[in-house]
Amino acid sequence: LESGKGAIVLVPEISLTPQTVSRFVGRFGARVAVLHSRLSEGERHDQWQRIKKGDADIVVGPRSAIFAPMLNLGLIVIDEEHETSYKQTEPAPLYHARDVAVKRSELANCPLILGSATPSLESFYRAQRGEYRLLSLPSRVSNIGMPSVKIVDMREELKKDNRTIFSTALRTTIEDRLS
């Protein structure tokens, strides 16, 4: 932003847009535009014009926001890039917002950040091959410990006559948390 360029920030769901927008507006004020399908045609037009004129240099929204008419694009961020909601399967046009973002970042010669604690297999594979640069955050915010993980062999559960989709350990832990 300091270099006069804009940013597009994609979130996986429209329902997450207000939370993200409030954070961005709290920091950047009127520089933030919002694009999503639940806006009226008039609201969408107003946002589109603000972006096109350069009055808004930050765009936040779900997958369709990748098409925002940002004049001087300097950064694209896709939050939770592994989410399947970035893939438009109907109605036409069919597209994957991640693939569009890759192409837009190439055309604008700007960075693309694919954020995820659990990256898609495609993105992780490309990072392993060196097509993407993998940046890892090995610890959590404020050094909060990682959650414990227990692997349960469901074949052993079947031998114990547990025919449900929940292991005994999982059911016991859920019941404990609920109580």
C-alpha positions in Angstrom: 0.0 0.0 0.0 2.9 2.4 0.8 4.2 1.8 -2.7 0.9 2.9 -4.2 -0.3 -0.6 -5.0 -3.5 -2.4 -4.0 -4.4 -5.8 -2.5 -7.0 -8.4 -3.0 -7.8 -10.6 0.0 -10.0 -13.7 -0.6 -11.8 -15.5 2.2 -13.4 -18.9 1.6 -17.0 -18.0 2.6 -19.3 -15.0 2.4 -20.1 -15.6 6.1 -16.5 -14.9 7.0 -16.4 -11.7 5.0 -17.9 -9.3 7.7 -15.4 -10.5 10.3 -12.5 -10.0 7.9 -13.8 -6.7 6.6 -14.2 -5.3 10.2 -10.5 -6.1 10.9 -9.4 -4.5 7.7 -11.7 -1.4 8.0 -10.5 -1.1 11.6 -6.9 -0.8 10.3 -7.4 0.8 6.9 -10.7 2.6 7.0 -12.4 3.7 3.7 -9.6 2.2 1.7 -11.4 -1.2 1.9 -14.0 -2.3 -0.6 -16.1 -5.4 -0.2 -17.3 -7.6 -3.1 -19.6 -10.6 -2.7 -22.8 -12.0 -4.2 -25.1 -11.0 -1.4 -24.6 -7.3 -2.2 -27.4 -5.7 -4.2 -26.6 -4.7 -7.8 -26.3 -1.1 -6.7 -24.0 -1.9 -3.8 -21.8 -4.0 -6.1 -21.7 -1.3 -8.7 -20.7 1.3 -6.1 -17.9 -1.0 -4.8 -16.7 -1.8 -8.3 -16.5 1.9 -9.2 -14.6 2.7 -6.0 -12.0 0.1 -6.9 -11.8 1.1 -10.5 -11.3 4.8 -9.6 -8.6 3.9 -7.1 -10.7 5.1 -4.1 -10.4 1.6 -2.6 -7.1 -0.1 -2.8 -8.0 -3.1 -0.7 -10.6 -5.6 -1.8 -12.0 -8.3 0.5 -14.4 -11.0 -0.5 -14.9 -14.6 -1.5 -13.8 -16.2 -4.8 -15.5 -13.7 -7.2 -13.5 -10.8 -5.6 -10.5 -12.1 -7.6 -12.0 -10.3 -10.6 -12.0 -6.9 -8.9 -10.8 -4.1 -11.3 -7.7 -3.3 -9.2 -5.6 -0.9 -11.3 -2.3 -1.4 -9.7 -2.3 -4.8 -8.1 0.5 -5.4 -5.7 -0.6 -8.4 -3.6 -3.1 -11.2 -3.6 -3.9 -13.2 -0.5 -6.0 -16.3 -0.4 -6.9 -17.2 3.2 -7.5 -20.9 3.8 -6.5 -21.7 0.2 -7.3 -25.4 0.6 -11.0 -24.7 0.9 -13.2 -26.2 -1.8 -15.4 -23.1 -1.8 -12.8 -21.4 -4.0 -13.9 -23.6 -6.9 -16.9 -22.3 -8.8 -18.9 -25.3 -10.1 -22.2 -23.7 -11.0 -23.4 -21.6 -12.6 -21.0 -20.8 -15.4 -18.4 -19.5 -15.7 -16.6 -22.4 -14.0 -13.3 -21.5 -12.5 -11.0 -22.0 -9.5 -10.2 -18.7 -7.7 -6.7 -20.0 -6.8 -5.9 -20.6 -10.5 -7.2 -17.2 -11.5 -5.2 -15.6 -8.7 -2.0 -17.4 -9.9 -2.6 -15.9 -13.4 -3.5 -12.5 -12.1 -0.3 -12.4 -9.9 1.8 -13.4 -13.0 0.2 -10.7 -15.1 0.5 -8.0 -12.4 4.0 -9.3 -11.4 2.9 -9.3 -7.8 3.2 -11.8 -4.9 0.4 -14.3 -4.2 0.1 -15.7 -0.7 -1.7 -18.9 -0.4 -2.4 -19.1 3.4 -3.4 -22.4 5.1 -2.5 -24.4 8.1 -3.4 -27.4 5.9 -2.5 -26.6 2.3 -4.1 -28.3 -0.6 -2.3 -31.2 -2.0 -1.7 -29.3 -5.2 -0.1 -26.3 -3.5 2.0 -28.4 -1.2 3.2 -30.5 -4.1 4.1 -27.3 -6.1 6.0 -26.1 -3.0 7.9 -29.3 -2.8 8.8 -29.1 -6.5 10.0 -25.5 -6.0 7.2 -23.9 -8.1 5.9 -22.2 -4.9 8.0 -21.1 -1.9 6.9 -22.8 1.3 6.9 -20.6 4.4 6.2 -22.5 7.6 5.1 -21.3 10.9 6.3 -24.1 13.2 4.8 -22.5 16.3 1.4 -21.0 17.1 0.7 -17.4 18.0 2.0 -16.6 21.5 3.7 -20.0 21.6 0.5 -21.7 22.4 1.1 -25.5 22.4 0.0 -27.6 19.5 -3.1 -29.8 20.2 -2.4 -33.4 21.0 -3.2 -36.0 18.4 -4.2 -39.6 19.0 -4.3 -42.0 16.1 -6.9 -44.7 16.6 -6.9 -47.9 14.6 -10.6 -48.4 13.8 -10.0 -52.1 13.0 -9.3 -52.5 16.8 -12.6 -50.7 17.5 -14.4 -53.2 15.3 -12.8 -56.1 17.2 -14.2 -54.6 20.3 -17.7 -54.6 18.6 -17.7 -50.8 18.1 -19.5 -50.4 14.8 -20.0 -46.6 15.0 -18.0 -44.0 13.1 -16.6 -42.8 16.5 -13.8 -44.4 18.3 -14.4 -45.1 22.0 -11.7 -42.5 22.8 -13.3 -39.8 20.7 -16.8 -40.5 22.0 -15.5 -40.4 25.6 -13.7 -37.1 25.0 -16.7 -35.5 23.3 -19.0 -36.6 26.2 -16.4 -35.2 28.7 -16.3 -31.8 26.9 -20.1 -31.6 26.6 -20.5 -32.3 30.3 
